[in-house]
């Protein structure tokens, strides 16, 4: 495999990796999490309007409030993890872009070297004639 072909394969690999990153980003949906957040808040608001009539009802209400609070905390943790993952994705995208630019520069360097070699060969063959 020539160096030019290797560079082309590298560039294609970088592009493929960028597409995978875009697909991964699209599958993680902050909008769905925001909707879940809103729903949890609505449930919390509904629970606050309940006035228990017995000690058992009071316990059930408190347990329900704790369960909803745990769900809310779980959602917040998942949102934080998603944001961290998205930051990592952005960092990797930046690294991929830098690698792609480096591949292009190396490709240009190879092409320039090939042109210089061809020129030198042309000069040598015209000198030998």
C-alpha positions as CSV (number, residue, x, y, z in Angstrom):
1,X,0.0,0.0,0.0
2,X,1.4,3.4,-1.0
3,X,1.6,6.2,1.5
4,X,-1.0,8.1,-0.3
5,X,-3.5,5.2,-0.1
6,X,-2.7,4.9,3.6
7,X,-3.4,8.5,4.2
8,X,-6.7,8.2,2.3
9,X,-7.7,5.2,4.5
10,X,-6.8,7.3,7.6
11,X,-8.9,10.1,6.4
12,X,-11.9,7.8,5.7
13,X,-11.4,6.3,9.1
14,X,-11.6,9.7,10.7
15,X,-14.7,10.5,8.8
16,X,-16.3,7.2,9.8
17,X,-15.4,7.9,13.5
18,X,-17.0,11.4,13.2
19,X,-20.2,9.8,11.9
20,X,-20.3,7.3,14.8
21,X,-19.9,10.2,17.2
22,X,-22.8,12.1,15.6
23,X,-25.0,9.1,15.7
24,X,-24.2,8.5,19.4
25,X,-24.9,12.1,20.2
26,X,-28.3,11.9,18.5
27,X,-29.3,8.8,20.4
28,X,-28.9,10.5,23.8
29,X,-31.9,12.8,24.1
30,X,-31.9,15.7,26.6
31,X,-35.4,16.7,25.5
32,X,-36.8,13.4,26.8
33,X,-35.1,14.0,30.1
34,X,-36.5,17.5,30.3
35,X,-40.0,16.0,29.8
36,X,-39.4,13.4,32.5
37,X,-38.1,16.2,34.8
38,X,-41.3,18.2,34.2
39,X,-43.5,15.1,34.8
40,X,-41.7,14.4,38.1
41,X,-42.3,18.0,39.2
42,X,-46.0,17.7,38.4
43,X,-46.2,14.5,40.5
44,X,-44.4,16.2,43.3
45,X,-46.9,19.1,43.1
46,X,-49.8,16.7,43.2
47,X,-48.5,14.9,46.2
48,X,-48.2,18.2,48.1
49,X,-51.9,18.8,47.6
50,X,-52.9,15.5,49.3
51,X,-54.0,15.9,52.9
52,X,-53.9,12.4,54.6
53,X,-56.7,11.5,56.9
54,X,-55.0,8.7,58.8
55,X,-51.5,7.9,60.1
56,X,-51.3,5.1,57.6
57,X,-52.2,7.5,54.7
58,X,-49.6,9.9,56.1
59,X,-47.0,7.1,55.9
60,X,-48.0,6.2,52.4
61,X,-47.8,9.8,51.3
62,X,-44.4,10.2,52.8
63,X,-43.2,7.0,51.1
64,X,-44.6,8.2,47.8
65,X,-42.8,11.6,48.2
66,X,-39.5,9.8,49.0
67,X,-39.9,7.6,45.9
68,X,-40.6,10.5,43.7
69,X,-37.6,12.4,45.2
70,X,-35.4,9.4,44.5
71,X,-36.7,9.3,40.9
72,X,-35.9,13.0,40.6
73,X,-32.4,12.5,41.9
74,X,-31.8,9.5,39.5
75,X,-32.9,11.7,36.6
76,X,-30.6,14.5,37.7
77,X,-27.7,12.0,37.9
78,X,-28.5,10.7,34.4
79,X,-28.7,14.2,33.0
80,X,-25.3,15.0,34.5
81,X,-23.9,11.8,33.0
82,X,-25.3,12.7,29.6
83,X,-23.9,16.2,29.8
84,X,-20.5,14.7,30.7
85,X,-20.7,12.2,27.8
86,X,-21.6,15.0,25.4
87,X,-18.6,17.0,26.6
88,X,-16.4,14.0,26.0
89,X,-18.0,13.6,22.5
90,X,-17.2,17.2,21.7
91,X,-13.6,16.7,22.9
92,X,-13.2,13.6,20.7
93,X,-14.8,15.4,17.8
94,X,-12.2,18.2,18.2
95,X,-9.4,15.6,18.4
96,X,-10.8,13.9,15.2
97,X,-10.8,17.2,13.4
98,X,-7.2,17.8,14.3
99,X,-6.3,14.3,13.2
100,X,-8.1,14.9,9.9
101,X,-6.3,18.2,9.3
102,X,-3.0,16.4,10.1
103,X,-3.8,13.7,7.6
104,X,-4.6,16.2,4.9
105,X,-1.3,18.1,5.6
106,X,0.6,14.8,5.4
107,X,-1.2,14.0,2.2
108,X,-0.2,17.4,0.7
109,X,3.4,16.8,1.9
110,X,3.4,13.4,0.1
111,X,2.0,14.9,-3.1
112,X,4.6,17.7,-2.9
113,X,7.4,15.2,-2.4
114,X,6.1,13.1,-5.3
115,X,6.1,16.2,-7.5
116,X,9.7,17.1,-6.4
117,X,10.8,13.5,-7.1
118,X,9.2,13.5,-10.5
119,X,10.9,16.9,-11.3
120,X,14.2,15.5,-10.2
121,X,13.7,12.4,-12.3
122,X,12.7,14.5,-15.3
123,X,15.8,16.7,-14.7
124,X,18.1,13.7,-14.4
125,X,16.7,12.0,-17.6
126,X,17.0,15.2,-19.6
127,X,20.6,15.6,-18.2
128,X,21.4,12.1,-19.4
129,X,20.1,12.7,-22.9
